Amino acid sequence: MADSSPATDTPGTPEAFGPDLAEVFGPAAADGGPELVQLLTPEGERRHHPEFDLDFSAEQIRGFYRDMVLVRRLDVEATALQRHGELGIWAQLLGQEAAQIGAGRALRPQDFVFPTYREHGVAWCRGLDPLRLLGLFRGVDHGDWDPAEHNFGLYTIVIGAQCLHATGYAMGMQRDGVVGTGDPERDAAVIAHFGDGASSQGDVNEAFIFAASYNAPVVFFCQNNQWAISEPIERQTRIPLYQRALGFGFPGIRVDGNDVLATYAVTQAALQRARDGQGPTFVEAYTYRMGAHTTTDDPTRYRLSADVESWKLKDPIARLEAYLRRNGLVDDGLVDTVKAEADELGERLRAGCTSMPDPQPLDMFDEVYAEVPDELAAQRAGFADYLESFEEARA
């Protein structure tokens, strides 16, 4: 968590605001602190927790492993496509696979997800074809999946806005009578994903207020990847993020976001609490953004390579594979099979992305309103005349 900027006493630097988190909360805070819920150590050793311990089947754990490997390949492939000019931009999730797969697999079909623009792993868990994501970043659509089909909202680019949307949707669930009925096939909850940087946004804090006031069935899932683009976490808060929830009147918990087992267990408990009508929970998944904020970002300008190297030792996929191998739950054959499946996914994504048809210029007017107002119709006609003028000039 060290800051790569020069040490000065000017406002805006860590020194001006006081000591860093490790000095405030003790050395363990740099690794998440003693309050961190963890079921799997970075070395792949199983731990037990008095509140969040679950018995995972071998098949379930192997499923987590497959999910993370394939989602990482999706991320690597999309990054390469952007570098080759096939995508306009890409928001990487490298290093955050466990946080997203753990949270995504804890959902029930009737739950609803409000993502940011980085929840590729959660989209995978909801059954969304990754090519639908690439269409958005290629610029051939604005996100063309039906949110109701997968109970997975469209990507939200405006930082933090989805938390208000999620809270409102959760309040609607209350009024629809699908919360606290005791029927596991009926009771539903909402989860809102956001990052540590978004936690400083007014929309997020307003969502906390409404959720607490109305006891809304929503889980606020914060992936604290240590960096709000180029701003480190110690410039955003003086306390661990999960502790902010207490100020709004609902519980918060910090989980090891590189531990897929712990993330699943904590998210499952928070979602069930919401479904039972007990209100919101703040989950802080303590992880690290191994790559850039987006492909337009250069993280080497503001963070130390030593930090990245230390977090590589906590890689969520390597951690789970170590556990599987140590307990005889996986062999080279299964690992090779998953790798081959990842290669096939990569080939499908490359072929599918490059074959996407370009949209027609007038298409952008088609899905703005259900009933096109006169003003928009006039704008469309004017733009059509403008485009036609080029055809006349070429004739």
C-alpha positions as CSV (number, residue, x, y, z in Angstrom):
1,M,0.0,0.0,0.0
2,A,3.0,2.3,-0.2
3,D,2.6,5.5,-2.1
4,S,5.0,6.0,-5.0
5,S,4.7,9.8,-5.0
6,P,7.5,11.9,-3.5
7,A,7.3,12.6,0.3
8,T,6.1,16.2,0.9
9,D,4.0,18.1,3.4
10,T,1.7,19.6,0.8
11,P,-2.0,19.1,1.2
12,G,-3.2,15.9,-0.5
13,T,-0.3,13.7,0.4
14,P,-0.4,11.0,3.0
15,E,2.0,12.9,5.2
16,A,-0.3,15.9,5.3
17,F,-3.2,13.7,6.4
18,G,-1.3,11.8,9.0
19,P,0.1,8.2,9.2
20,D,-0.9,5.4,6.8
21,L,-3.3,2.6,7.7
22,A,-0.6,0.3,9.0
23,E,0.5,2.9,11.5
24,V,-3.1,3.7,12.6
25,F,-4.4,0.2,12.9
26,G,-1.2,-1.8,13.4
27,P,1.0,-3.7,10.9
28,A,-1.7,-6.3,10.1
29,A,-3.9,-3.6,8.6
30,A,-1.7,-3.5,5.5
31,D,-2.9,-7.1,4.8
32,G,-6.5,-6.5,5.8
33,G,-6.1,-6.6,9.6
34,P,-7.1,-9.1,12.2
35,E,-10.8,-8.5,11.4
36,L,-10.4,-10.0,7.9
37,V,-12.6,-13.1,7.3
38,Q,-10.4,-15.7,5.6
39,L,-11.0,-19.4,4.9
40,L,-8.0,-20.0,2.7
41,T,-4.6,-18.6,3.3
42,P,-2.4,-17.4,0.5
43,E,-0.5,-20.7,0.7
44,G,-3.7,-22.6,0.2
45,E,-4.2,-23.8,3.7
46,R,-7.8,-24.2,5.0
47,R,-8.9,-22.0,7.9
48,H,-12.1,-22.1,9.9
49,H,-14.2,-19.2,11.1
50,P,-16.7,-19.2,13.9
51,E,-19.4,-17.3,11.9
52,F,-18.7,-18.0,8.2
53,D,-17.5,-21.5,8.0
54,L,-19.1,-23.7,5.3
55,D,-18.6,-27.2,4.1
56,F,-17.7,-27.0,0.4
57,S,-17.9,-30.0,-1.8
58,A,-15.0,-30.9,-4.0
59,E,-17.1,-30.3,-7.1
60,Q,-18.0,-26.8,-5.8
61,I,-14.4,-25.9,-5.2
62,R,-13.3,-27.2,-8.6
63,G,-16.1,-25.2,-10.1
64,F,-14.8,-22.0,-8.5
65,Y,-11.4,-22.8,-9.9
66,R,-12.8,-23.3,-13.4
67,D,-14.7,-20.0,-13.2
68,M,-11.7,-18.0,-12.2
69,V,-9.4,-19.5,-14.8
70,L,-11.9,-18.8,-17.6
71,V,-12.8,-15.3,-16.4
72,R,-9.1,-14.5,-16.2
73,R,-8.7,-15.7,-19.8
74,L,-11.7,-13.4,-20.8
75,D,-9.9,-10.5,-19.1
76,V,-6.5,-11.2,-20.7
77,E,-8.1,-11.8,-24.2
78,A,-10.1,-8.5,-24.0
79,T,-7.0,-6.6,-22.9
80,A,-5.1,-8.0,-26.0
81,L,-8.0,-7.1,-28.2
82,Q,-7.9,-3.6,-27.0
83,R,-4.2,-3.4,-27.6
84,H,-4.8,-4.5,-31.2
85,G,-7.4,-1.8,-31.7
86,E,-10.4,-4.1,-31.6
87,L,-11.9,-2.6,-28.4
88,G,-12.0,1.1,-27.6
89,I,-11.2,0.5,-23.9
90,W,-11.3,-2.4,-21.4
91,A,-11.7,-2.3,-17.6
92,Q,-9.4,-5.1,-16.2
93,L,-10.3,-7.4,-13.3
94,L,-6.9,-9.1,-13.0
95,G,-6.5,-10.2,-9.4
96,Q,-10.1,-9.7,-8.5
97,E,-11.5,-13.0,-9.8
98,A,-12.1,-14.5,-6.4
99,A,-14.1,-11.5,-5.2
100,Q,-16.3,-11.6,-8.2
101,I,-16.8,-15.4,-8.5
102,G,-17.4,-15.8,-4.8
103,A,-20.0,-13.0,-4.8
104,G,-21.5,-14.2,-8.1
105,R,-21.9,-17.8,-7.1
106,A,-23.6,-16.8,-3.8
107,L,-26.6,-15.4,-5.7
108,R,-29.9,-17.1,-6.2
109,P,-31.7,-16.8,-9.6
110,Q,-34.2,-14.3,-8.2
111,D,-31.6,-12.0,-6.8
112,F,-30.7,-8.9,-8.9
113,V,-27.2,-7.5,-9.6
114,F,-26.3,-3.9,-10.2
115,P,-22.7,-3.8,-11.6
116,T,-20.1,-1.2,-12.4
117,Y,-18.1,-1.6,-15.6
118,R,-15.7,-4.2,-14.2
119,E,-18.0,-7.1,-13.1
120,H,-17.1,-9.5,-15.8
121,G,-16.8,-12.4,-13.4
122,V,-20.3,-11.7,-11.9
123,A,-21.7,-11.5,-15.5
124,W,-20.1,-14.9,-16.2
125,C,-21.8,-16.3,-13.1
126,R,-25.2,-14.9,-14.2
127,G,-24.8,-16.7,-17.6
128,L,-24.2,-13.7,-19.7
129,D,-22.2,-14.4,-22.9
130,P,-18.9,-12.5,-22.6
131,L,-19.3,-11.3,-26.2
132,R,-22.2,-9.2,-25.0
133,L,-19.6,-7.4,-22.8
134,L,-17.2,-6.9,-25.6
135,G,-19.9,-5.3,-27.8
136,L,-20.1,-2.5,-25.3
137,F,-16.4,-1.9,-25.1
138,R,-16.1,-2.2,-28.9
139,G,-18.7,0.5,-29.3
140,V,-21.1,-1.4,-31.4
141,D,-23.9,-1.1,-28.8
142,H,-24.5,0.5,-25.4
143,G,-24.8,-2.9,-23.6
144,D,-27.5,-4.8,-25.5
145,W,-28.4,-7.6,-23.0
146,D,-31.8,-7.7,-21.4
147,P,-31.3,-7.1,-17.6
148,A,-34.4,-9.1,-16.8
149,E,-33.1,-12.2,-18.7
150,H,-30.2,-12.7,-16.3
151,N,-31.2,-10.5,-13.4
152,F,-28.0,-8.6,-14.2
153,G,-28.2,-4.8,-14.9
154,L,-26.4,-3.0,-17.6
155,Y,-22.9,-1.8,-16.8
156,T,-22.9,1.6,-15.1
157,I,-20.2,4.0,-16.1
158,V,-21.2,6.8,-13.8
159,I,-19.2,6.1,-10.7
160,G,-21.5,5.0,-7.8
161,A,-24.8,5.7,-9.5
162,Q,-25.8,2.0,-9.5
163,C,-26.0,2.0,-5.7
164,L,-29.0,4.4,-5.8
165,H,-30.5,2.2,-8.5
166,A,-29.9,-0.9,-6.4
167,T,-31.5,0.6,-3.3
168,G,-34.5,1.8,-5.2
169,Y,-34.9,-1.7,-6.8
170,A,-34.6,-3.3,-3.4
171,M,-37.3,-1.0,-1.9
172,G,-39.5,-2.1,-4.8
173,M,-38.9,-5.8,-3.9
174,Q,-40.2,-5.0,-0.4
175,R,-43.4,-3.6,-1.9
176,D,-43.7,-6.6,-4.2
177,G,-43.7,-8.9,-1.2
178,V,-40.7,-10.9,-2.1
179,V,-38.7,-10.2,1.1
180,G,-39.0,-12.0,4.4
181,T,-41.7,-14.4,3.4
182,G,-39.7,-17.5,4.5
183,D,-40.0,-19.0,1.0
184,P,-36.5,-19.7,-0.3
185,E,-37.8,-19.8,-3.9
186,R,-39.5,-16.4,-3.5
187,D,-37.4,-14.2,-1.2
188,A,-35.0,-12.1,-3.1
189,A,-32.2,-9.5,-2.5
190,V,-30.2,-7.0,-4.5
191,I,-26.4,-6.7,-4.6
192,A,-24.6,-3.5,-5.7
193,H,-21.0,-3.7,-6.8
194,F,-18.6,-0.8,-6.5
195,G,-15.0,0.0,-5.8
196,D,-13.2,1.8,-3.0
197,G,-13.0,5.0,-5.0
198,A,-16.8,5.0,-5.5
199,S,-17.3,4.7,-1.7
200,S,-16.3,8.4,-1.6
201,Q,-19.1,9.4,-4.0
202,G,-22.2,11.2,-2.8
203,D,-24.5,8.7,-4.6
204,V,-23.1,5.8,-2.7
205,N,-23.5,7.5,0.7
206,E,-27.0,8.6,-0.2
207,A,-27.8,5.0,-1.1
208,F,-26.6,4.0,2.4
209,I,-28.9,6.4,4.0
210,F,-32.0,5.3,2.1
211,A,-31.1,1.6,2.5
212,A,-30.7,2.0,6.3
213,S,-33.9,4.2,6.6
214,Y,-36.1,1.7,4.7
215,N,-34.3,-1.5,5.8
216,A,-33.9,-2.3,2.1
217,P,-32.7,-5.8,1.1
218,V,-29.5,-4.8,-0.5
219,V,-25.9,-5.9,-0.1
220,F,-23.3,-3.2,-0.8
221,F,-20.3,-5.2,-2.2
222,C,-17.2,-3.0,-2.3
223,Q,-14.1,-4.4,-4.1
224,N,-11.4,-2.5,-2.3
225,N,-8.6,-3.0,-4.8
226,Q,-6.5,-0.3,-3.0
227,W,-6.6,2.2,-5.9
228,A,-9.2,4.7,-7.0
229,I,-7.5,5.0,-10.4
230,S,-4.3,6.6,-9.2
231,E,-5.3,7.5,-5.6
232,P,-4.3,5.0,-2.9
233,I,-6.8,3.9,-0.2
234,E,-5.1,5.9,2.5
235,R,-6.0,9.1,0.8
236,Q,-9.7,8.2,0.8
237,T,-10.3,7.1,4.4
238,R,-8.9,7.2,7.9
239,I,-10.7,3.9,8.9
240,P,-11.3,0.6,7.2
241,L,-14.1,1.0,4.7
242,Y,-16.3,-1.6,6.2
243,Q,-16.5,0.4,9.4
244,R,-18.3,3.2,7.6
245,A,-21.4,1.1,7.6
246,L,-21.9,1.5,11.4
247,G,-22.3,5.3,10.9
248,F,-25.3,4.6,8.7
249,G,-26.8,2.0,11.0
250,F,-26.2,-1.3,9.4
251,P,-23.4,-3.9,9.7
252,G,-20.2,-4.1,7.7
253,I,-17.7,-6.8,7.3
254,R,-14.3,-7.2,5.7
255,V,-13.5,-10.4,3.8
256,D,-10.3,-11.5,2.0
257,G,-11.3,-10.7,-1.5
258,N,-8.6,-13.0,-2.9
259,D,-10.2,-16.0,-1.1
260,V,-13.1,-17.3,-3.1
261,L,-14.3,-19.5,-0.3
262,A,-14.5,-16.7,2.2
263,T,-16.0,-14.3,-0.3
264,Y,-18.7,-16.8,-1.1
265,A,-19.5,-17.5,2.5
266,V,-19.7,-13.9,3.6
267,T,-21.7,-12.8,0.6
268,Q,-24.1,-15.7,1.0
269,A,-24.8,-14.7,4.6
270,A,-25.3,-11.1,3.7
271,L,-27.7,-11.9,0.9
272,Q,-29.7,-14.2,3.1
273,R,-29.9,-11.6,5.8
274,A,-31.3,-9.2,3.2
275,R,-33.8,-11.8,1.9
276,D,-35.0,-12.5,5.4
277,G,-35.9,-8.8,5.8
278,Q,-33.0,-7.8,8.1
279,G,-31.8,-5.0,5.9
280,P,-28.6,-3.9,4.2
281,T,-25.0,-5.1,4.8
282,F,-21.7,-3.6,3.6
283,V,-19.2,-6.2,2.5
284,E,-15.6,-5.0,1.9
285,A,-13.7,-7.5,-0.3
286,Y,-10.1,-6.6,0.5
287,T,-8.2,-7.4,-2.7
288,Y,-5.8,-5.7,-5.2
289,R,-6.0,-4.5,-8.7
290,M,-3.1,-6.3,-10.4
291,G,-3.5,-4.6,-13.7
292,A,-4.4,-1.1,-14.8
293,H,-7.6,0.8,-13.9
294,T,-8.5,0.6,-17.6
295,T,-6.3,0.1,-20.7
296,T,-5.9,3.9,-20.9
297,D,-4.1,3.9,-17.5
298,D,-0.4,3.4,-16.7
299,P,-0.2,2.2,-13.1
300,T,3.7,2.3,-13.1
301,R,3.5,6.0,-12.8
302,Y,1.9,6.0,-9.4
303,R,2.5,2.7,-7.6
304,L,5.6,0.6,-6.7
305,S,6.4,-2.6,-8.5
306,A,7.2,-4.1,-5.1
307,D,3.6,-3.8,-4.0
308,V,2.4,-5.6,-7.1
309,E,5.0,-8.4,-6.6
310,S,3.9,-8.9,-3.0
311,W,0.2,-9.2,-4.1
312,K,1.2,-11.7,-6.8
313,L,1.9,-14.1,-3.9
314,K,-1.7,-13.8,-2.9
315,D,-3.0,-14.6,-6.4
316,P,-6.6,-16.0,-6.0
317,I,-6.2,-18.7,-8.6
318,A,-2.8,-20.0,-7.5
319,R,-4.1,-20.1,-3.9
320,L,-7.1,-22.2,-4.8
321,E,-5.1,-24.5,-7.0
322,A,-2.6,-25.0,-4.2
323,Y,-5.5,-26.1,-1.9
324,L,-6.9,-28.4,-4.5
325,R,-3.5,-30.1,-5.1
326,R,-2.7,-30.3,-1.4
327,N,-5.9,-32.2,-0.8
328,G,-5.8,-34.4,-3.9
329,L,-8.9,-32.7,-5.4
330,V,-7.2,-31.9,-8.7
331,D,-4.6,-33.4,-11.0
332,D,-2.7,-32.2,-14.0
333,G,-5.3,-33.7,-16.3
334,L,-8.1,-31.5,-14.9
335,V,-5.8,-28.4,-14.9
336,D,-5.0,-29.1,-18.5
337,T,-8.7,-29.6,-19.4
338,V,-9.6,-26.2,-17.9
339,K,-6.7,-24.6,-19.7
340,A,-7.8,-26.0,-23.0
341,E,-11.3,-24.7,-22.3
342,A,-9.8,-21.3,-21.6
343,D,-8.0,-21.5,-25.0
344,E,-11.2,-22.3,-26.7
345,L,-12.9,-19.4,-25.0
346,G,-10.1,-17.1,-26.1
347,E,-10.5,-18.2,-29.7
348,R,-14.2,-17.7,-29.6
349,L,-13.9,-14.2,-28.2
350,R,-11.3,-13.1,-30.8
351,A,-13.4,-14.4,-33.7
352,G,-16.7,-13.1,-32.3
353,C,-15.3,-9.7,-31.5
354,T,-13.7,-9.0,-34.9
355,S,-16.9,-10.2,-36.7
356,M,-19.3,-7.8,-34.9
357,P,-21.0,-5.6,-37.5
358,D,-20.6,-1.9,-37.1
359,P,-23.8,-0.1,-36.2
360,Q,-25.5,2.3,-38.6
361,P,-25.2,6.0,-37.5
362,L,-28.9,6.5,-37.2
363,D,-29.3,3.5,-34.9
364,M,-28.5,5.7,-31.9
365,F,-31.9,7.3,-32.1
366,D,-33.9,4.1,-32.1
367,E,-33.9,3.0,-28.5
368,V,-33.9,6.3,-26.6
369,Y,-37.6,6.6,-26.0
370,A,-40.5,4.1,-26.4
371,E,-42.4,6.8,-28.2
372,V,-40.2,9.1,-30.1
373,P,-40.9,12.8,-29.3
374,D,-41.0,15.4,-32.0
375,E,-37.8,17.0,-31.0
376,L,-35.8,13.8,-31.3
377,A,-37.5,12.9,-34.6
378,A,-36.4,16.3,-35.9
379,Q,-32.9,15.7,-34.8
380,R,-32.8,12.3,-36.5
381,A,-34.1,13.8,-39.7
382,G,-31.5,16.5,-39.6
383,F,-28.7,14.0,-39.0
384,A,-30.0,11.8,-41.8
385,D,-29.9,14.8,-44.2
386,Y,-26.4,15.5,-43.0
387,L,-25.3,11.9,-43.8
388,E,-27.0,12.0,-47.1
389,S,-25.0,15.1,-48.1
390,F,-21.9,13.0,-48.2
391,E,-23.5,10.5,-50.5
392,E,-24.5,13.4,-52.8
393,A,-21.0,14.8,-52.8
394,R,-19.5,11.4,-53.8
395,A,-22.1,11.0,-56.6
